[in-house]
Amino acid sequence: MDFSSYLKDTLLAFIPIFVAIDVIGVLPIFLSLTEGMDKNQRKGVIRQSVITALAVGIGFLVVGKFIFALLGITVSDFKIAGGILLLVFAIRDLIIGDRITRYPSPTMGVVPIGMPLVVGPAVLTSLLILGDTYHYLPTITSFIVNLGIVWMVFAQAELFIRTLGEGGTKGVAKVASLLLAAIAVMMIRKGLVDLIKEFTR
């Protein structure tokens, strides 16, 4: 593969990964989950989430098909499981979020931010398809560049907090939790539809 082909394939792989991650859509949810954290705690969560997303994404790209085949798991199963996980987090925040003190979780960057918010079923499925279409190196490069964008956007979260104020941040957090629940239901719905299509073939 020459350099011009590599750049072209990297750009072509970049766009679907960027759309699948949807960092702007994830940002309000990130703000909700890290509400009340100081600057250093939020930096730790960002670092943890990006490293987790990178490890899961590349690991899945390399061995995803083998694991799915070995365990008898389909992409539809993966969508449903990821959707249920997100729905649990959203319901918890909507129902009891105001009645508990939010302590930073040592694994918050891993679950749910790194996985399945940043790298969910849509991203993992895209990586598998793009790896076959544009080869592994351009796909991995595009994925890393997208995670760099995620890091930069998350790092500016404090600017959004200062702009919105405490009340505005809480309002965005609740709307984000409702949006997260809707995204979760959509993932479950798509997984079920795909599952039904697989059974009716």
Phi and psi restraints in degrees (value plus and minus 20) as a CYANA .aco file:
   2 ASP   PHI    -101.2   -61.2
   2 ASP   PSI     150.2   190.2
   3 PHE   PHI     -85.0   -45.0
   3 PHE   PSI     -58.9   -18.9
   4 SER   PHI     -85.2   -45.2
   4 SER   PSI     -59.2   -19.2
   5 SER   PHI     -86.8   -46.8
   5 SER   PSI     -58.2   -18.2
   6 TYR   PHI     -81.9   -41.9
   6 TYR   PSI     -66.3   -26.3
   7 LEU   PHI     -82.9   -42.9
   7 LEU   PSI     -62.6   -22.6
   8 LYS   PHI     -82.5   -42.5
   8 LYS   PSI     -66.7   -26.7
   9 ASP   PHI     -85.9   -45.9
   9 ASP   PSI     -55.9   -15.9
  10 THR   PHI     -83.6   -43.6
  10 THR   PSI     -63.9   -23.9
  11 LEU   PHI     -84.9   -44.9
  11 LEU   PSI     -63.1   -23.1
  12 LEU   PHI     -85.0   -45.0
  12 LEU   PSI     -53.8   -13.8
  13 ALA   PHI     -98.5   -58.5
  13 ALA   PSI     -47.5    -7.5
  14 PHE   PHI     -82.8   -42.8
  14 PHE   PSI     -64.4   -24.4
  15 ILE   PHI     -82.2   -42.2
  15 ILE   PSI     -71.8   -31.8
  16 PRO   PHI     -84.1   -44.1
  16 PRO   PSI     -52.5   -12.5
  17 ILE   PHI     -88.0   -48.0
  17 ILE   PSI     -61.2   -21.2
  18 PHE   PHI     -80.7   -40.7
  18 PHE   PSI     -63.4   -23.4
  19 VAL   PHI     -85.8   -45.8
  19 VAL   PSI     -61.1   -21.1
  20 ALA   PHI     -87.3   -47.3
  20 ALA   PSI     -58.6   -18.6
  21 ILE   PHI     -90.1   -50.1
  21 ILE   PSI     -63.7   -23.7
  22 ASP   PHI      33.2    73.2
  22 ASP   PSI      41.1    81.1
  23 VAL   PHI     -81.3   -41.3
  23 VAL   PSI     -53.7   -13.7
  24 ILE   PHI     -87.4   -47.4
  24 ILE   PSI     -57.7   -17.7
  25 GLY   PHI     -90.7   -50.7
  25 GLY   PSI     -50.5   -10.5
  26 VAL   PHI     -99.2   -59.2
  26 VAL   PSI     -45.7    -5.7
  27 LEU   PHI     -75.0   -35.0
  27 LEU   PSI     -67.7   -27.7
  28 PRO   PHI     -79.7   -39.7
  28 PRO   PSI     -54.0   -14.0
  29 ILE   PHI     -90.1   -50.1
  29 ILE   PSI     -59.1   -19.1
  30 PHE   PHI     -80.3   -40.3
  30 PHE   PSI     -63.4   -23.4
  31 LEU   PHI     -80.6   -40.6
  31 LEU   PSI     -61.2   -21.2
  32 SER   PHI     -82.8   -42.8
  32 SER   PSI     -66.4   -26.4
  33 LEU   PHI     -91.5   -51.5
  33 LEU   PSI     -47.3    -7.3
  34 THR   PHI    -124.3   -84.3
  34 THR   PSI      -6.1    33.9
  35 GLU   PHI     -78.3   -38.3
  35 GLU   PSI     111.8   151.8
  36 GLY   PHI      70.3   110.3
  36 GLY   PSI     -27.8    12.2
  37 MET   PHI     -98.1   -58.1
  37 MET   PSI     130.6   170.6
  38 ASP   PHI    -104.8   -64.8
  38 ASP   PSI     158.6   198.6
  39 LYS   PHI     -80.8   -40.8
  39 LYS   PSI     -64.4   -24.4
  40 ASN   PHI     -88.1   -48.1
  40 ASN   PSI     -58.8   -18.8
  41 GLN   PHI     -84.2   -44.2
  41 GLN   PSI     -62.4   -22.4
  42 ARG   PHI     -85.9   -45.9
  42 ARG   PSI     -58.2   -18.2
  43 LYS   PHI     -80.4   -40.4
  43 LYS   PSI     -60.7   -20.7
  44 GLY   PHI     -83.2   -43.2
  44 GLY   PSI     -60.9   -20.9
  45 VAL   PHI     -86.0   -46.0
  45 VAL   PSI     -61.8   -21.8
  46 ILE   PHI     -80.7   -40.7
  46 ILE   PSI     -67.8   -27.8
  47 ARG   PHI     -80.9   -40.9
  47 ARG   PSI     -64.3   -24.3
  48 GLN   PHI     -83.7   -43.7
  48 GLN   PSI     -61.9   -21.9
  49 SER   PHI     -88.5   -48.5
  49 SER   PSI     -61.4   -21.4
  50 VAL   PHI     -89.1   -49.1
  50 VAL   PSI     -61.8   -21.8
  51 ILE   PHI     -83.6   -43.6
  51 ILE   PSI     -61.8   -21.8
  52 THR   PHI     -81.9   -41.9
  52 THR   PSI     -67.2   -27.2
  53 ALA   PHI     -80.4   -40.4
  53 ALA   PSI     -61.4   -21.4
  54 LEU   PHI     -84.0   -44.0
  54 LEU   PSI     -66.9   -26.9
  55 ALA   PHI     -84.3   -44.3
  55 ALA   PSI     -65.1   -25.1
  56 VAL   PHI     -86.1   -46.1
  56 VAL   PSI     -64.3   -24.3
  57 GLY   PHI     -82.8   -42.8
  57 GLY   PSI     -69.8   -29.8
  58 ILE   PHI     -88.8   -48.8
  58 ILE   PSI     -61.1   -21.1
  59 GLY   PHI     -80.4   -40.4
  59 GLY   PSI     -61.4   -21.4
  60 PHE   PHI     -88.1   -48.1
  60 PHE   PSI     -57.9   -17.9
  61 LEU   PHI     -82.1   -42.1
  61 LEU   PSI     -56.7   -16.7
  62 VAL   PHI     -99.9   -59.9
  62 VAL   PSI     -64.4   -24.4
  63 VAL   PHI    -140.6  -100.6
  63 VAL   PSI     -13.5    26.5
  64 GLY   PHI     -77.4   -37.4
  64 GLY   PSI     -69.8   -29.8
  65 LYS   PHI     -83.0   -43.0
  65 LYS   PSI     -59.0   -19.0
  66 PHE   PHI     -84.7   -44.7
  66 PHE   PSI     -64.2   -24.2
  67 ILE   PHI     -85.2   -45.2
  67 ILE   PSI     -63.8   -23.8
  68 PHE   PHI     -79.4   -39.4
  68 PHE   PSI     -66.2   -26.2
  69 ALA   PHI     -85.1   -45.1
  69 ALA   PSI     -60.0   -20.0
  70 LEU   PHI     -85.1   -45.1
  70 LEU   PSI     -61.9   -21.9
  71 LEU   PHI    -112.8   -72.8
  71 LEU   PSI     -26.9    13.1
  72 GLY   PHI      52.7    92.7
  72 GLY   PSI       7.9    47.9
  73 ILE   PHI    -115.4   -75.4
  73 ILE   PSI     121.0   161.0
  74 THR   PHI    -128.2   -88.2
  74 THR   PSI     147.0   187.0
  75 VAL   PHI     -80.7   -40.7
  75 VAL   PSI     -54.1   -14.1
  76 SER   PHI     -81.9   -41.9
  76 SER   PSI     -64.0   -24.0
  77 ASP   PHI     -79.3   -39.3
  77 ASP   PSI     -60.2   -20.2
  78 PHE   PHI     -85.4   -45.4
  78 PHE   PSI     -61.2   -21.2
  79 LYS   PHI     -82.4   -42.4
  79 LYS   PSI     -63.9   -23.9
  80 ILE   PHI     -84.7   -44.7
  80 ILE   PSI     -64.7   -24.7
  81 ALA   PHI     -83.9   -43.9
  81 ALA   PSI     -63.7   -23.7
  82 GLY   PHI     -84.2   -44.2
  82 GLY   PSI     -59.6   -19.6
  83 GLY   PHI     -84.4   -44.4
  83 GLY   PSI     -61.1   -21.1
  84 ILE   PHI     -83.2   -43.2
  84 ILE   PSI     -62.1   -22.1
  85 LEU   PHI     -81.2   -41.2
  85 LEU   PSI     -66.8   -26.8
  86 LEU   PHI     -83.6   -43.6
  86 LEU   PSI     -58.6   -18.6
  87 LEU   PHI     -83.3   -43.3
  87 LEU   PSI     -59.4   -19.4
  88 VAL   PHI     -81.0   -41.0
  88 VAL   PSI     -65.8   -25.8
  89 PHE   PHI     -83.1   -43.1
  89 PHE   PSI     -61.9   -21.9
  90 ALA   PHI     -85.9   -45.9
  90 ALA   PSI     -65.2   -25.2
  91 ILE   PHI     -83.9   -43.9
  91 ILE   PSI     -62.0   -22.0
  92 ARG   PHI     -78.5   -38.5
  92 ARG   PSI     -64.5   -24.5
  93 ASP   PHI     -90.4   -50.4
  93 ASP   PSI     -57.3   -17.3
  94 LEU   PHI     -90.7   -50.7
  94 LEU   PSI     -57.7   -17.7
  95 ILE   PHI    -106.1   -66.1
  95 ILE   PSI     -66.2   -26.2
  96 ILE   PHI    -138.7   -98.7
  96 ILE   PSI     -11.2    28.8
  97 GLY   PHI     -80.2   -40.2
  97 GLY   PSI     -55.9   -15.9
  98 ASP   PHI    -103.4   -63.4
  98 ASP   PSI     -30.7     9.3
  99 ARG   PHI    -126.1   -86.1
  99 ARG   PSI     -14.3    25.7
 100 ILE   PHI    -148.8  -108.8
 100 ILE   PSI     135.6   175.6
 101 THR   PHI    -104.8   -64.8
 101 THR   PSI     107.7   147.7
 102 ARG   PHI    -104.9   -64.9
 102 ARG   PSI      88.7   128.7
 103 TYR   PHI    -119.5   -79.5
 103 TYR   PSI     121.4   161.4
 104 PRO   PHI     -82.0   -42.0
 104 PRO   PSI     105.7   145.7
 105 SER   PHI    -104.4   -64.4
 105 SER   PSI     117.4   157.4
 106 PRO   PHI     -85.4   -45.4
 106 PRO   PSI     -36.3     3.7
 107 THR   PHI    -134.4   -94.4
 107 THR   PSI      -8.0    32.0
 108 MET   PHI     -80.1   -40.1
 108 MET   PSI     -56.6   -16.6
 109 GLY   PHI     -87.8   -47.8
 109 GLY   PSI     -46.4    -6.4
 110 VAL   PHI    -100.6   -60.6
 110 VAL   PSI     -77.9   -37.9
 111 VAL   PHI    -151.5  -111.5
 111 VAL   PSI     105.0   145.0
 112 PRO   PHI    -121.4   -81.4
 112 PRO   PSI     -19.7    20.3
 113 ILE   PHI     -92.2   -52.2
 113 ILE   PSI     -77.6   -37.6
 114 GLY   PHI     -81.6   -41.6
 114 GLY   PSI     -63.2   -23.2
 115 MET   PHI    -164.5  -124.5
 115 MET   PSI      98.3   138.3
 116 PRO   PHI    -128.6   -88.6
 116 PRO   PSI      -3.9    36.1
 117 LEU   PHI     -93.7   -53.7
 117 LEU   PSI     -76.5   -36.5
 118 VAL   PHI     -92.9   -52.9
 118 VAL   PSI     -70.2   -30.2
 119 VAL   PHI    -136.2   -96.2
 119 VAL   PSI      75.9   115.9
 120 GLY   PHI    -130.8   -90.8
 120 GLY   PSI    -189.0  -149.0
 121 PRO   PHI     -75.2   -35.2
 121 PRO   PSI     -58.3   -18.3
 122 ALA   PHI     -83.6   -43.6
 122 ALA   PSI     -63.9   -23.9
 123 VAL   PHI     -87.6   -47.6
 123 VAL   PSI     -65.5   -25.5
 124 LEU   PHI     -83.8   -43.8
 124 LEU   PSI     -61.0   -21.0
 125 THR   PHI     -84.3   -44.3
 125 THR   PSI     -61.6   -21.6
 126 SER   PHI     -81.1   -41.1
 126 SER   PSI     -61.4   -21.4
 127 LEU   PHI     -81.4   -41.4
 127 LEU   PSI     -62.1   -22.1
 128 LEU   PHI     -82.8   -42.8
 128 LEU   PSI     -65.9   -25.9
 129 ILE   PHI     -87.4   -47.4
 129 ILE   PSI     -64.1   -24.1
 130 LEU   PHI     -88.0   -48.0
 130 LEU   PSI     -54.3   -14.3
 131 GLY   PHI     -81.3   -41.3
 131 GLY   PSI     -58.8   -18.8
 132 ASP   PHI     -92.3   -52.3
 132 ASP   PSI     -54.3   -14.3
 133 THR   PHI    -101.5   -61.5
 133 THR   PSI     -66.6   -26.6
 134 TYR   PHI    -133.9   -93.9
 134 TYR   PSI     -12.2    27.8
 135 HIS   PHI      57.6    97.6
 135 HIS   PSI     145.3   185.3
 136 TYR   PHI     -91.0   -51.0
 136 TYR   PSI     -63.9   -23.9
 137 LEU   PHI     -82.5   -42.5
 137 LEU   PSI     -69.9   -29.9
 138 PRO   PHI     -82.1   -42.1
 138 PRO   PSI     -55.8   -15.8
 139 THR   PHI     -86.8   -46.8
 139 THR   PSI     -64.7   -24.7
 140 ILE   PHI     -85.0   -45.0
 140 ILE   PSI     -60.7   -20.7
 141 THR   PHI     -80.6   -40.6
 141 THR   PSI     -66.0   -26.0
 142 SER   PHI     -82.4   -42.4
 142 SER   PSI     -59.7   -19.7
 143 PHE   PHI     -83.9   -43.9
 143 PHE   PSI     -63.7   -23.7
 144 ILE   PHI     -84.5   -44.5
 144 ILE   PSI     -62.1   -22.1
 145 VAL   PHI     -81.8   -41.8
 145 VAL   PSI     -61.6   -21.6
 146 ASN   PHI     -83.3   -43.3
 146 ASN   PSI     -59.0   -19.0
 147 LEU   PHI     -87.9   -47.9
 147 LEU   PSI     -51.3   -11.3
 148 GLY   PHI     -83.5   -43.5
 148 GLY   PSI     -58.5   -18.5
 149 ILE   PHI     -85.1   -45.1
 149 ILE   PSI     -62.4   -22.4
 150 VAL   PHI     -78.0   -38.0
 150 VAL   PSI     -65.3   -25.3
 151 TRP   PHI     -78.9   -38.9
 151 TRP   PSI     -66.7   -26.7
 152 MET   PHI     -85.3   -45.3
 152 MET   PSI     -61.7   -21.7
 153 VAL   PHI     -86.8   -46.8
 153 VAL   PSI     -65.4   -25.4
 154 PHE   PHI     -82.7   -42.7
 154 PHE   PSI     -55.3   -15.3
 155 ALA   PHI     -86.1   -46.1
 155 ALA   PSI     -42.6    -2.6
 156 GLN   PHI    -111.1   -71.1
 156 GLN   PSI      -7.8    32.2
 157 ALA   PHI     -79.0   -39.0
 157 ALA   PSI     -55.8   -15.8
 158 GLU   PHI     -82.7   -42.7
 158 GLU   PSI     -53.3   -13.3
 159 LEU   PHI     -82.6   -42.6
 159 LEU   PSI     -61.5   -21.5
 160 PHE   PHI     -84.5   -44.5
 160 PHE   PSI     -59.8   -19.8
 161 ILE   PHI     -84.2   -44.2
 161 ILE   PSI     -65.1   -25.1
 162 ARG   PHI     -84.6   -44.6
 162 ARG   PSI     -56.7   -16.7
 163 THR   PHI     -89.9   -49.9
 163 THR   PSI     -62.8   -22.8
 164 LEU   PHI    -100.6   -60.6
 164 LEU   PSI     -49.7    -9.7
 165 GLY   PHI      61.0   101.0
 165 GLY   PSI     153.2   193.2
 166 GLU   PHI     -83.4   -43.4
 166 GLU   PSI     -67.0   -27.0
 167 GLY   PHI     -84.9   -44.9
 167 GLY   PSI     -63.0   -23.0
 168 GLY   PHI     -84.3   -44.3
 168 GLY   PSI     -58.3   -18.3
 169 THR   PHI     -83.9   -43.9
 169 THR   PSI     -62.6   -22.6
 170 LYS   PHI     -84.9   -44.9
 170 LYS   PSI     -58.8   -18.8
 171 GLY   PHI     -84.1   -44.1
 171 GLY   PSI     -64.7   -24.7
 172 VAL   PHI     -82.2   -42.2
 172 VAL   PSI     -58.3   -18.3
 173 ALA   PHI     -81.6   -41.6
 173 ALA   PSI     -61.6   -21.6
 174 LYS   PHI     -90.0   -50.0
 174 LYS   PSI     -61.7   -21.7
 175 VAL   PHI     -82.8   -42.8
 175 VAL   PSI     -59.7   -19.7
 176 ALA   PHI     -83.8   -43.8
 176 ALA   PSI     -58.6   -18.6
 177 SER   PHI     -85.0   -45.0
 177 SER   PSI     -59.9   -19.9
 178 LEU   PHI     -85.5   -45.5
 178 LEU   PSI     -60.8   -20.8
 179 LEU   PHI     -83.6   -43.6
 179 LEU   PSI     -60.4   -20.4
 180 LEU   PHI     -81.5   -41.5
 180 LEU   PSI     -61.0   -21.0
 181 ALA   PHI     -82.6   -42.6
 181 ALA   PSI     -61.2   -21.2
 182 ALA   PHI     -84.8   -44.8
 182 ALA   PSI     -61.5   -21.5
 183 ILE   PHI     -82.1   -42.1
 183 ILE   PSI     -61.7   -21.7
 184 ALA   PHI     -81.3   -41.3
 184 ALA   PSI     -65.6   -25.6
 185 VAL   PHI     -82.8   -42.8
 185 VAL   PSI     -59.3   -19.3
 186 MET   PHI     -81.8   -41.8
 186 MET   PSI     -62.9   -22.9
 187 MET   PHI     -83.2   -43.2
 187 MET   PSI     -62.7   -22.7
 188 ILE   PHI     -84.3   -44.3
 188 ILE   PSI     -64.0   -24.0
 189 ARG   PHI     -80.9   -40.9
 189 ARG   PSI     -67.2   -27.2
 190 LYS   PHI     -83.6   -43.6
 190 LYS   PSI     -58.6   -18.6
 191 GLY   PHI     -83.4   -43.4
 191 GLY   PSI     -62.4   -22.4
 192 LEU   PHI     -87.0   -47.0
 192 LEU   PSI     -60.9   -20.9
 193 VAL   PHI     -82.1   -42.1
 193 VAL   PSI     -65.3   -25.3
 194 ASP   PHI     -83.8   -43.8
 194 ASP   PSI     -57.4   -17.4
 195 LEU   PHI     -85.0   -45.0
 195 LEU   PSI     -62.6   -22.6
 196 ILE   PHI     -84.0   -44.0
 196 ILE   PSI     -60.7   -20.7
 197 LYS   PHI     -81.9   -41.9
 197 LYS   PSI     -59.4   -19.4
 198 GLU   PHI     -84.5   -44.5
 198 GLU   PSI     -58.9   -18.9
 199 PHE   PHI     -95.2   -55.2
 199 PHE   PSI     -45.1    -5.1
 200 THR   PHI    -114.6   -74.6
 200 THR   PSI     -17.5    22.5
